[in-house]
Amino acid sequence: MVKVAIFGYGTVGSGVFEVLNKNQEIIQKKLGDELQVKYVLDLRDFENDPVQDVLVHDVEVILNDPEVAIICETMGGVKPAYDFTKRALENGKSVCTSNKELVEKHGAELIKVAKAHNCSYLFEASVGGGIPIIRPLITSLA
């Protein structure tokens, strides 16, 4: 089982949470393994929302959990997203982001940190309105 966490439960984070939960069967067939959202990080509480079962307010819970392999960063802005993302990568957790500002200001550095710790920093959701163009460019140009 692949366990993931989501940083932020705003418009994008709640959408990611919903898509991952609604499409579990499809994802499992394509992945060949079950995917589970173990945590969602946000400062707010969300009464009567399914996220409440996995909601945490302390990033350390996620960063120190060896079961979490992938983090989806949907917080926006640079602070604290940069610090959380860099620490996650340093802990060997792959991170995908939709955060344009973070990628613009620190993307090159975060890619290097990911490579140094044998994980991935993926940012396709932050480019071109989320149209999948980065991977085809990299694989076709390679």
Backbone bond lengths (Angstrom), bond angles and torsions (degrees), N, CA, C in turn:
res aa  C-N    CA-C-N  psi(-1)  N-CA   C-N-CA  omega(-1)  CA-C   N-CA-C  phi
1 M - - - 1.447 - - 1.529 108.73 -
2 V 1.328 115.36 132.90 1.457 122.17 177.22 1.520 107.38 -95.81
3 K 1.327 116.07 123.35 1.463 120.40 -178.72 1.523 109.05 -106.69
4 V 1.335 114.27 133.26 1.460 120.66 -176.18 1.529 110.24 -125.15
5 A 1.317 114.80 161.65 1.464 122.01 174.30 1.523 108.16 -131.60
6 I 1.304 115.13 155.12 1.467 121.67 178.01 1.521 107.52 -121.95
7 F 1.337 115.86 126.77 1.462 121.10 174.26 1.522 107.50 -91.50
8 G 1.313 118.27 108.10 1.458 122.77 177.32 1.517 111.89 103.68
9 Y 1.330 115.54 136.51 1.463 120.74 179.37 1.528 110.23 -129.36
10 G 1.335 114.51 47.71 1.460 120.01 173.71 1.516 108.85 -89.98
11 T 1.302 116.75 -147.53 1.460 121.71 -178.08 1.521 111.51 -59.88
12 V 1.332 117.74 -49.52 1.466 120.97 -177.30 1.528 110.93 -73.01
13 G 1.322 117.59 -47.78 1.461 121.00 -178.30 1.514 112.93 -60.90
14 S 1.327 117.08 -42.03 1.464 119.74 178.84 1.528 110.46 -67.71
15 G 1.331 116.93 -33.30 1.463 120.35 175.74 1.521 112.07 -66.62
16 V 1.328 116.74 -41.72 1.469 121.16 177.15 1.524 109.52 -61.91
17 F 1.325 116.64 -46.30 1.463 121.84 179.35 1.531 110.39 -57.34
18 E 1.311 116.00 -47.05 1.467 120.98 -179.19 1.532 111.38 -63.69
19 V 1.317 117.60 -46.81 1.467 121.43 -179.03 1.526 111.05 -62.43
20 L 1.326 117.41 -44.40 1.461 120.27 -179.63 1.527 111.43 -63.82
21 N 1.315 117.28 -38.42 1.460 120.23 179.80 1.529 112.58 -75.29
22 K 1.329 117.76 -41.66 1.467 120.94 -179.04 1.523 112.84 -68.62
23 N 1.319 116.65 -31.35 1.468 121.23 -173.39 1.526 113.26 -106.89
24 Q 1.323 117.27 28.05 1.459 120.85 -176.76 1.529 112.57 -56.29
25 E 1.330 117.49 -44.36 1.469 120.01 -178.48 1.521 112.16 -63.55
26 I 1.320 117.08 -45.37 1.463 121.85 -179.96 1.527 110.20 -63.21
27 I 1.326 115.76 -44.91 1.466 120.36 179.87 1.521 110.25 -62.83
28 Q 1.317 117.14 -42.52 1.460 120.78 -179.24 1.530 111.28 -62.74
29 K 1.333 116.65 -40.86 1.467 119.49 178.46 1.525 111.42 -63.56
30 K 1.331 117.23 -42.91 1.463 120.69 -178.96 1.526 112.14 -73.27
31 L 1.318 116.19 -37.70 1.457 121.76 -176.93 1.524 111.91 -80.61
32 G 1.331 115.57 -30.19 1.458 119.76 -175.15 1.519 111.71 78.69
33 D 1.321 116.47 14.33 1.454 122.31 -179.68 1.528 107.44 -157.19
34 E 1.315 116.02 158.84 1.453 120.58 178.58 1.522 109.75 -80.27
35 L 1.325 116.40 143.06 1.459 122.93 177.89 1.525 107.58 -115.83
36 Q 1.323 117.17 129.63 1.460 121.11 -178.48 1.521 110.01 -129.45
37 V 1.327 115.89 130.26 1.462 120.38 172.17 1.526 106.24 -79.62
38 K 1.322 115.95 108.93 1.458 120.51 -177.74 1.523 111.79 -86.46
39 Y 1.344 116.14 -35.70 1.464 120.30 -177.84 1.522 110.83 -142.22
40 V 1.323 114.25 150.90 1.460 122.82 165.53 1.515 106.07 -129.50
41 L 1.332 116.37 126.94 1.458 122.15 -179.19 1.518 110.18 -97.29
42 D 1.312 116.28 125.08 1.460 121.05 172.97 1.522 107.43 -160.03
43 L 1.311 117.18 153.64 1.464 121.32 178.83 1.525 111.71 -79.11
44 R 1.321 116.18 -23.59 1.461 120.90 -176.02 1.525 111.10 -89.29
45 D 1.332 115.08 162.04 1.462 122.02 169.97 1.522 108.32 -102.83
46 F 1.326 115.65 152.91 1.461 120.72 -176.99 1.529 108.30 -132.27
47 E 1.343 115.82 82.80 1.454 120.96 -178.27 1.524 110.54 -59.97
48 N 1.313 115.64 143.02 1.467 123.42 178.02 1.526 113.09 59.77
49 D 1.314 116.91 26.36 1.463 122.31 176.99 1.528 106.81 -117.49
50 P 1.336 118.05 137.48 1.470 119.86 -179.48 1.530 113.83 -57.32
51 V 1.321 118.29 -21.81 1.459 121.02 -179.30 1.528 111.16 -65.57
52 Q 1.316 117.22 -23.48 1.457 121.13 -177.01 1.530 111.37 -56.42
53 D 1.335 117.72 -28.56 1.472 121.69 -179.40 1.528 112.74 -68.67
54 V 1.328 117.44 -24.53 1.472 121.22 -176.91 1.528 112.65 -120.76
55 L 1.324 117.01 6.31 1.459 122.42 -175.11 1.523 111.51 -74.58
56 V 1.333 115.73 132.79 1.463 122.12 172.91 1.527 108.22 -129.93
57 H 1.317 115.26 154.49 1.467 121.11 -179.12 1.523 112.21 -110.24
58 D 1.322 116.97 -5.67 1.462 122.05 -176.53 1.526 109.64 -118.21
59 V 1.323 116.97 116.77 1.464 121.61 -178.15 1.523 111.75 -60.89
60 E 1.320 117.80 -26.90 1.466 120.93 -178.95 1.523 111.98 -60.05
61 V 1.317 117.34 -32.29 1.467 121.11 178.19 1.526 109.53 -57.62
62 I 1.314 116.53 -43.45 1.466 121.76 -178.64 1.528 110.91 -75.48
63 L 1.317 116.33 -48.34 1.461 120.06 -176.05 1.519 112.92 -63.23
64 N 1.322 117.37 -29.91 1.461 121.49 -177.74 1.526 113.65 -95.93
65 D 1.321 118.09 2.61 1.464 121.00 179.84 1.527 109.01 -91.86
66 P 1.336 118.19 110.64 1.461 120.53 -178.24 1.528 114.03 -66.66
67 E 1.328 117.75 -15.26 1.467 120.45 179.26 1.529 112.68 -75.52
68 V 1.327 117.58 -26.61 1.460 120.93 -177.89 1.526 108.89 -75.88
69 A 1.335 115.35 117.85 1.467 120.77 -177.34 1.523 112.30 -102.65
70 I 1.334 116.89 -28.30 1.467 121.41 -173.89 1.522 109.16 -133.59
71 I 1.324 115.38 138.66 1.457 121.17 176.07 1.522 108.40 -125.08
72 C 1.311 115.46 134.00 1.465 121.71 175.07 1.523 106.79 -105.03
73 E 1.325 116.65 111.94 1.465 122.31 -177.38 1.513 109.15 -92.51
74 T 1.344 116.77 114.45 1.465 121.64 -178.21 1.529 110.98 -128.11
75 M 1.324 116.37 24.13 1.463 120.58 -174.42 1.524 112.84 -74.02
76 G 1.314 116.65 -37.00 1.457 120.75 -174.30 1.517 110.52 81.98
77 G 1.320 115.37 159.49 1.456 120.61 -179.42 1.521 112.07 71.01
78 V 1.320 115.64 178.19 1.463 120.60 -177.27 1.528 111.75 -96.91
79 K 1.304 117.50 -40.38 1.465 120.55 -178.94 1.521 109.23 -107.94
80 P 1.282 120.19 129.90 1.456 130.23 1.44 1.537 113.67 -93.07
81 A 1.329 117.79 9.90 1.466 120.49 -175.69 1.528 113.15 -55.02
82 Y 1.332 117.01 -40.70 1.467 120.37 -179.98 1.524 110.99 -61.65
83 D 1.315 116.36 -50.36 1.466 120.47 -178.04 1.527 111.14 -61.16
84 F 1.322 116.74 -45.72 1.466 120.83 -179.14 1.526 110.76 -64.30
85 T 1.332 116.60 -43.55 1.459 121.00 -179.13 1.523 111.46 -64.95
86 K 1.312 116.70 -47.01 1.467 120.33 -179.35 1.521 110.78 -60.76
87 R 1.313 117.48 -44.20 1.468 120.46 179.27 1.519 111.50 -65.30
88 A 1.312 117.23 -37.98 1.468 120.11 177.69 1.529 110.30 -62.31
89 L 1.325 116.62 -46.05 1.463 120.92 178.87 1.526 110.93 -62.92
90 E 1.314 117.11 -41.33 1.465 120.64 177.77 1.529 112.08 -63.24
91 N 1.325 116.12 -24.91 1.470 121.41 176.30 1.534 112.00 -88.59
92 G 1.349 116.80 6.35 1.458 120.73 176.79 1.509 114.68 80.59
93 K 1.331 117.27 16.90 1.462 121.36 177.93 1.525 108.80 -95.42
94 S 1.314 117.07 129.07 1.464 120.22 176.34 1.517 108.90 -71.86
95 V 1.337 115.52 146.14 1.459 121.15 -178.42 1.522 108.77 -129.77
96 C 1.332 115.52 133.55 1.464 120.36 168.86 1.524 106.26 -115.93
97 T 1.321 116.13 147.48 1.460 119.68 -174.61 1.523 111.53 -140.75
98 S 1.310 113.97 153.01 1.469 121.61 171.18 1.528 109.72 -112.59
99 N 1.318 116.85 12.52 1.456 124.00 -170.96 1.540 111.25 -88.41
100 K 1.319 115.83 96.94 1.470 121.41 -178.05 1.532 112.97 -59.41
101 E 1.312 116.33 -44.74 1.470 120.09 -176.98 1.527 111.18 -64.72
102 L 1.314 117.27 -41.78 1.458 120.90 179.08 1.523 111.04 -63.81
103 V 1.324 116.96 -43.78 1.463 121.02 179.45 1.528 110.34 -64.01
104 E 1.321 116.90 -42.78 1.462 121.05 -178.65 1.530 111.12 -63.22
105 K 1.325 117.17 -42.62 1.463 120.37 -174.56 1.527 114.00 -86.65
106 H 1.326 117.70 -30.54 1.470 119.75 -172.47 1.533 114.06 -134.75
107 G 1.329 117.33 6.86 1.462 120.22 -175.27 1.516 114.51 -55.61
108 A 1.320 117.79 -47.70 1.471 120.87 -177.81 1.526 110.68 -61.48
109 E 1.308 116.52 -42.85 1.468 120.66 178.62 1.527 110.79 -63.54
110 L 1.335 117.11 -44.62 1.460 120.55 -177.02 1.529 111.83 -67.72
111 I 1.318 117.34 -32.38 1.471 120.37 174.63 1.532 109.19 -63.01
112 K 1.329 117.04 -43.39 1.474 120.88 178.62 1.531 111.33 -63.41
113 V 1.320 116.46 -42.41 1.471 120.23 178.80 1.524 109.53 -62.07
114 A 1.319 116.82 -43.09 1.471 120.44 179.40 1.528 110.69 -61.18
115 K 1.315 117.16 -47.34 1.470 120.28 179.37 1.524 111.22 -59.93
116 A 1.318 117.02 -40.84 1.468 121.17 -179.19 1.523 112.70 -65.77
117 H 1.322 116.53 -21.77 1.467 120.61 -177.96 1.535 112.20 -115.03
118 N 1.333 116.67 19.25 1.471 123.02 174.67 1.529 113.94 54.63
119 C 1.321 115.23 44.99 1.458 120.45 175.01 1.522 107.85 -139.59
120 S 1.306 116.89 -174.33 1.466 120.68 -174.88 1.524 111.71 -119.80
121 Y 1.322 115.01 147.52 1.460 122.15 169.66 1.520 105.58 -121.24
122 L 1.314 116.33 107.41 1.459 122.38 -175.26 1.525 109.51 -111.67
123 F 1.331 115.86 135.66 1.460 119.77 -172.94 1.524 112.59 -136.49
124 E 1.306 117.59 20.35 1.460 120.72 -177.66 1.527 112.51 -58.46
125 A 1.336 117.75 -32.89 1.463 121.10 -179.79 1.527 112.34 -67.50
126 S 1.330 117.47 -13.81 1.466 120.29 -179.24 1.532 112.38 -95.94
127 V 1.319 117.05 0.95 1.467 121.50 -173.65 1.531 110.09 -120.20
128 G 1.299 117.13 135.53 1.464 121.62 172.23 1.518 114.35 57.49
129 G 1.327 116.77 37.68 1.462 119.89 178.90 1.516 112.70 64.55
130 G 1.317 117.25 23.74 1.460 121.12 178.42 1.517 114.17 83.72
131 I 1.341 117.53 4.31 1.463 120.50 177.29 1.528 107.81 -66.46
132 P 1.320 118.25 126.84 1.474 119.59 -176.44 1.529 112.34 -68.59
133 I 1.313 116.36 93.93 1.461 121.07 -178.42 1.532 112.68 -121.69
134 I 1.327 117.71 -28.32 1.470 121.10 -176.01 1.525 111.30 -62.44
135 R 1.322 117.80 -53.32 1.462 120.93 -177.69 1.537 111.68 -60.25
136 P 1.332 119.42 -47.05 1.473 117.99 177.48 1.537 112.48 -59.76
137 L 1.314 117.49 -38.80 1.469 119.95 178.45 1.530 110.56 -63.02
138 I 1.315 116.40 -46.33 1.473 119.94 -178.47 1.523 110.62 -64.80
139 T 1.325 117.76 -47.18 1.468 119.33 -176.78 1.524 111.92 -71.69
140 S 1.321 117.28 -36.11 1.468 119.18 -179.75 1.514 112.24 -73.50
141 L 1.321 116.73 -37.48 1.450 120.41 -179.48 1.537 112.45 -78.15
142 A 1.331 115.45 -22.08 1.470 119.16 179.45 1.512 109.38 -68.84
